[in-house]
């Protein structure tokens, strides 16, 4: 079985299309990982907890008529 990391391009015999595609995928993956490691996230200053302010949650049942025989 062909292993692109261990065997490399030199191990591909007879221009095997599957092996060539696997090698291309492996090289693309390696380049992607390399680029991801070079990009550092932009640090954002952390702020303290925000003031929650007034409760703006709507009451989902406020507009429903009361149910007979049921206490609210």
Secondary structure, DSSP 8 states (H G I E B T S, - for coil): ---HHHH-GGG--TT-HHHHHHHHHHHHHHHHHHHHHH---------------S-----TTTTS---TT---
